[in-house]
Amino acid sequence: MKRVWLMLKIFIGYDEVETVAFHTLVQSIINLSTEPVEIMPLKLSMLPEYTRQRQPQQSNEFSFSRFFVPYLCGFKGKALFIDCDMMFREDPKELFKLINDNQSISVVKHDYTPKTKTKFLGSIQYQYPRKNWSSVMLFNCEHTDCKRLTPDFINNADGLELHRFWWTHDDYIGELPVEWNHLVGEYQKNKDAKLVHWTLGGPYFIDYHDTEYAGEWIDLEKQINHCEQLKAVKEA
């Protein structure tokens, strides 16, 4: 029987402040995915339609460009957005299996109060309802509500309207298991976490070098710089 391939579309927020985070996240996807993947960095220079000015409360460049995913998919199919400060520990295919065709989007519905007032590089740790829901979003791009996410809407909508998902009805927001967005430093350690999220700061920042799962991340960093010939020379 001929195999039917599932192309996984994965959009990753890109910020030059933590470029290495993007590349190690991609390596974790390459290591674990058992289906073909289409990985796309959401870099603002690649999005001429994005015209919002950066606000003081933004801790990264992709705070709002993440909502471009359905538009970039032509409002067709399914797609995943994830922040760059993450690491897969499970096959991404298993996450895509959790999409419900009747829902516009699926997220981990965090309900917590941040433990700190600041995070990486001294950024202010803002508190607001549905915080971190938008850091992992499985979009059903064909859903009617997702079609509201046009460049004009995203460029002009209030930030809370986007991140609190006021553009869709609550009944259409599916819930993912918390293991698919494990907030390091905010939640108790979980050896079964499937997608690790260093929301406070990843191992690539000096202040978080010894954070949870740092050892696994360091192994990934070594892989992205690997060259078999250079390895042989060093070992000779």
C-alpha positions as CSV (number, residue, x, y, z in Angstrom):
1,M,0.0,0.0,0.0
2,K,1.3,3.4,-1.0
3,R,2.1,5.6,2.1
4,V,0.2,8.9,2.4
5,W,2.6,11.5,3.7
6,L,1.5,14.0,6.2
7,M,3.5,17.2,5.7
8,L,3.8,18.9,9.1
9,K,3.8,22.7,8.7
10,I,5.7,24.3,11.7
11,F,6.2,28.0,12.1
12,I,8.7,29.2,14.6
13,G,9.1,32.7,16.0
14,Y,12.5,34.1,15.1
15,D,14.4,36.8,17.1
16,E,18.1,37.5,16.6
17,V,18.4,38.0,20.4
18,E,18.2,34.2,20.7
19,T,19.1,32.8,17.2
20,V,20.7,29.7,18.7
21,A,17.3,28.8,20.3
22,F,15.7,28.6,16.9
23,H,18.4,26.3,15.5
24,T,18.4,23.9,18.5
25,L,14.6,23.7,18.3
26,V,14.8,22.8,14.6
27,Q,17.4,20.1,15.5
28,S,15.0,18.6,18.0
29,I,12.3,18.5,15.3
30,I,14.7,16.8,12.9
31,N,15.7,14.3,15.4
32,L,12.2,13.2,16.4
33,S,9.9,13.7,13.5
34,T,8.7,10.6,11.7
35,E,6.9,12.6,9.0
36,P,8.2,15.2,6.6
37,V,8.3,18.7,8.0
38,E,8.1,22.2,6.5
39,I,9.8,24.5,9.0
40,M,9.4,28.3,8.5
41,P,11.0,31.0,10.6
42,L,8.7,33.9,11.3
43,K,11.3,36.7,10.7
44,L,9.9,40.1,10.3
45,S,12.0,40.9,7.3
46,M,10.3,38.1,5.5
47,L,6.8,39.6,6.2
48,P,6.4,42.8,4.3
49,E,2.7,42.7,5.1
50,Y,3.5,43.1,8.8
51,T,3.5,46.8,9.7
52,R,3.0,47.0,13.5
53,Q,5.5,49.0,15.4
54,R,7.2,47.3,18.2
55,Q,5.8,48.2,21.6
56,P,7.7,48.4,24.9
57,Q,5.9,45.5,26.4
58,Q,7.0,43.1,23.6
59,S,9.7,40.7,24.8
60,N,10.4,39.4,21.3
61,E,9.9,40.3,17.7
62,F,7.2,37.7,17.0
63,S,4.7,38.7,19.6
64,F,2.1,39.4,17.0
65,S,3.5,38.0,13.7
66,R,2.6,34.5,15.0
67,F,-1.0,35.2,14.1
68,F,0.0,35.4,10.4
69,V,0.2,31.6,10.2
70,P,-3.3,30.9,8.7
71,Y,-2.8,33.7,6.2
72,L,0.7,32.4,5.2
73,C,-1.0,29.0,4.7
74,G,-3.6,30.5,2.4
75,F,-6.2,29.7,5.0
76,K,-5.8,26.0,4.0
77,G,-4.8,22.9,6.1
78,K,-3.4,22.7,9.6
79,A,-0.3,24.4,10.9
80,L,1.6,24.8,14.2
81,F,3.1,27.9,15.7
82,I,5.7,27.6,18.5
83,D,8.0,30.1,20.3
84,C,11.6,29.6,19.5
85,D,12.6,29.0,23.2
86,M,11.4,25.5,23.1
87,M,12.6,21.9,22.6
88,F,10.7,18.8,21.4
89,R,11.1,15.7,23.4
90,E,8.4,13.8,21.5
91,D,7.5,13.3,17.8
92,P,5.8,16.5,16.5
93,K,3.4,14.2,14.6
94,E,1.8,13.2,17.9
95,L,0.9,16.9,18.5
96,F,-0.7,17.3,15.1
97,K,-2.9,14.3,15.9
98,L,-4.7,16.4,18.5
99,I,-6.2,18.8,16.1
100,N,-10.0,18.8,16.1
101,D,-11.6,19.8,12.7
102,N,-14.5,21.5,14.5
103,Q,-12.2,23.9,16.4
104,S,-10.3,27.0,15.1
105,I,-7.3,26.5,17.3
106,S,-5.9,24.2,20.0
107,V,-3.7,25.4,22.9
108,V,-2.5,24.5,26.3
109,K,-4.8,26.5,28.6
110,H,-2.4,27.6,31.2
111,D,-3.9,29.0,34.4
112,Y,-1.0,30.3,36.5
113,T,0.6,33.5,38.0
114,P,4.2,34.1,37.0
115,K,6.6,33.5,39.9
116,T,9.0,36.3,38.9
117,K,8.7,40.0,37.9
118,T,11.4,39.8,35.2
119,K,12.6,37.2,32.8
120,F,15.5,36.9,30.3
121,L,17.6,40.0,29.6
122,G,15.7,41.9,32.3
123,S,12.4,41.8,30.3
124,I,9.3,42.7,32.4
125,Q,7.2,39.6,33.2
126,Y,3.7,40.9,32.5
127,Q,0.7,39.2,34.0
128,Y,-2.5,38.8,32.1
129,P,-5.3,36.2,31.6
130,R,-4.5,33.3,29.2
131,K,-0.8,34.1,29.4
132,N,1.3,31.7,27.3
133,W,-1.7,30.2,25.5
134,S,-0.4,31.7,22.3
135,S,3.1,30.2,22.6
136,V,1.9,26.9,21.2
137,M,-0.9,27.2,18.7
138,L,-2.3,24.4,16.5
139,F,-4.2,26.3,13.8
140,N,-7.1,24.8,11.8
141,C,-6.4,27.4,9.1
142,E,-9.6,26.6,7.1
143,H,-11.9,27.5,10.1
144,T,-14.1,30.5,9.6
145,D,-12.7,32.3,12.6
146,C,-9.1,31.8,11.5
147,K,-10.0,33.6,8.2
148,R,-10.4,36.7,10.3
149,L,-6.6,36.8,10.9
150,T,-5.8,38.9,7.8
151,P,-2.8,41.2,7.7
152,D,-5.0,44.2,8.2
153,F,-6.7,42.8,11.2
154,I,-3.4,41.7,12.8
155,N,-1.7,45.0,12.2
156,N,-4.5,47.0,13.8
157,A,-6.0,44.7,16.5
158,D,-5.4,45.4,20.1
159,G,-2.7,43.0,21.5
160,L,-5.1,41.6,24.1
161,E,-7.7,40.9,21.4
162,L,-5.1,38.7,19.7
163,H,-3.5,36.9,22.6
164,R,-6.7,36.4,24.6
165,F,-8.3,34.9,21.4
166,W,-11.2,37.3,21.2
167,W,-11.1,36.7,17.5
168,T,-12.6,33.3,18.0
169,H,-15.3,31.8,20.2
170,D,-14.3,30.0,23.3
171,D,-16.1,26.9,22.2
172,Y,-13.7,26.7,19.2
173,I,-10.6,26.8,21.4
174,G,-9.4,23.2,21.9
175,E,-7.3,22.2,24.9
176,L,-4.0,20.4,24.6
177,P,-2.3,18.4,27.4
178,V,0.0,20.5,29.5
179,E,2.9,18.2,28.5
180,W,2.9,20.0,25.1
181,N,3.9,23.3,26.6
182,H,5.8,22.6,29.8
183,L,6.7,26.0,31.4
184,V,10.2,25.5,32.8
185,G,10.6,27.3,36.2
186,E,6.8,27.9,36.5
187,Y,5.7,24.3,36.8
188,Q,7.0,21.4,38.8
189,K,9.6,19.3,37.0
190,N,8.0,16.7,34.6
191,K,10.0,13.9,33.1
192,D,7.2,13.3,30.7
193,A,7.2,16.8,29.2
194,K,6.8,16.5,25.4
195,L,7.5,20.1,24.4
196,V,9.7,22.1,26.8
197,H,9.3,25.9,27.0
198,W,11.9,28.0,28.6
199,T,9.6,31.0,29.0
200,L,11.7,32.6,31.7
201,G,15.0,32.1,29.8
202,G,16.7,29.2,28.1
203,P,20.1,27.6,28.7
204,Y,21.7,29.9,26.1
205,F,21.4,32.8,28.6
206,I,24.0,33.0,31.3
207,D,21.4,33.4,34.1
208,Y,19.6,30.2,33.0
209,H,22.5,28.0,32.0
210,D,21.7,25.3,34.7
211,T,17.9,25.4,34.2
212,E,15.7,22.2,33.8
213,Y,16.5,20.2,30.7
214,A,19.7,22.2,30.0
215,G,21.7,19.0,29.5
216,E,19.4,17.9,26.7
217,W,19.6,21.4,25.1
218,I,23.4,21.4,25.2
219,D,23.5,18.1,23.4
220,L,21.3,19.6,20.6
221,E,23.6,22.6,20.4
222,K,26.5,20.3,19.8
223,Q,24.6,18.6,17.0
224,I,23.9,21.8,15.1
225,N,27.7,22.4,14.9
226,H,28.6,18.8,14.0
227,C,30.8,17.9,11.1
228,E,32.0,14.3,10.8
229,Q,35.3,15.3,9.2
230,L,36.1,17.8,11.9
231,K,35.1,15.3,14.6
232,A,37.6,12.8,13.1
233,V,40.3,15.4,13.0
234,K,39.8,16.3,16.7
235,E,39.8,12.7,17.8
236,A,42.9,11.8,15.8
